[in-house]
Amino acid sequence: QVYLVESGGGSVQAGESLRLTCKAPRTITSVFNPSPMAWYRQAPGKQRDLVAQISNAGRTNYVDSVKGRFTISRDNSRKTVYLQMDSLLPEDTGVYYCHHIESMSWGRGTQVTVSSWGQGTQVTVSS
């Protein structure tokens, strides 16, 4: 089993960006590096679905809905996988999980929430 820790989630507005990070702090590189890695997403009330995958050599694969907006990458020397998410949409909302494919290990996930509304700004007019 590989211990995985995700971070980088948050609440943003549509069109903004987030960068997710997945680290394997307790795993030796000889276990982490050979395995393909993946990011999955679980939207509220739905199953966990693949978002992006990267081989040990850096070949990537994306679900159609994120192509051109998301980029998966890895740094084997740091036992880390990234997911750069640009031009976020409300339908990207969900819990994002990191997956070490060879050991079938999962992280606990990080929440991403994309709202279609701005946070609002207060306007005060005084006489």
Solvent accessible surface area in square Angstrom, and as a share of the most:
residue,aa,sasa,rsa
1,Q,186,0.82
2,V,5,0.03
3,Y,92,0.35
4,L,6,0.03
5,V,60,0.35
6,E,17,0.08
7,S,58,0.38
8,G,36,0.35
9,G,30,0.29
10,G,27,0.26
11,S,88,0.57
12,V,21,0.12
13,Q,60,0.27
14,A,46,0.36
15,G,52,0.50
16,E,78,0.35
17,S,54,0.35
18,L,29,0.14
19,R,133,0.48
20,L,0,0.00
21,T,21,0.12
22,C,0,0.00
23,K,108,0.46
24,A,2,0.01
25,P,78,0.49
26,R,184,0.67
27,T,12,0.07
28,I,117,0.60
29,T,58,0.34
30,S,79,0.51
31,V,67,0.38
32,F,0,0.00
33,N,41,0.21
34,P,59,0.37
35,S,0,0.00
36,P,35,0.22
37,M,0,0.00
38,A,0,0.00
39,W,0,0.00
40,Y,47,0.18
41,R,37,0.13
42,Q,59,0.26
43,A,24,0.19
44,P,106,0.67
45,G,93,0.89
46,K,140,0.59
47,Q,133,0.59
48,R,83,0.30
49,D,67,0.35
50,L,54,0.27
51,V,1,0.00
52,A,0,0.00
53,Q,59,0.26
54,I,6,0.03
55,S,18,0.11
56,N,71,0.36
57,A,78,0.60
58,G,36,0.34
59,R,170,0.62
60,T,66,0.38
61,N,84,0.43
62,Y,42,0.16
63,V,58,0.33
64,D,108,0.56
65,S,69,0.45
66,V,0,0.00
67,K,114,0.48
68,G,86,0.83
69,R,38,0.14
70,F,6,0.02
71,T,72,0.42
72,I,4,0.02
73,S,46,0.30
74,R,35,0.13
75,D,41,0.21
76,N,43,0.22
77,S,94,0.61
78,R,169,0.62
79,K,41,0.17
80,T,2,0.01
81,V,0,0.00
82,Y,30,0.11
83,L,0,0.00
84,Q,58,0.26
85,M,0,0.00
86,D,54,0.28
87,S,57,0.36
88,L,0,0.00
89,L,68,0.34
90,P,50,0.32
91,E,120,0.54
92,D,1,0.01
93,T,27,0.16
94,G,1,0.01
95,V,40,0.23
96,Y,0,0.00
97,Y,29,0.11
98,C,0,0.00
99,H,18,0.08
100,H,2,0.01
101,I,53,0.27
102,E,113,0.51
103,S,37,0.24
104,M,149,0.66
105,S,0,0.00
106,W,92,0.32
107,G,8,0.07
108,R,225,0.82
109,G,21,0.20
110,T,18,0.11
111,Q,88,0.39
112,V,0,0.00
113,T,50,0.29
114,V,7,0.04
115,S,47,0.30
116,S,79,0.51
117,W,209,0.73
118,G,46,0.45
119,Q,163,0.73
120,G,70,0.67
121,T,119,0.69
122,Q,154,0.69
123,V,111,0.64
124,T,110,0.64
125,V,135,0.78
126,S,100,0.65
127,S,166,1.07
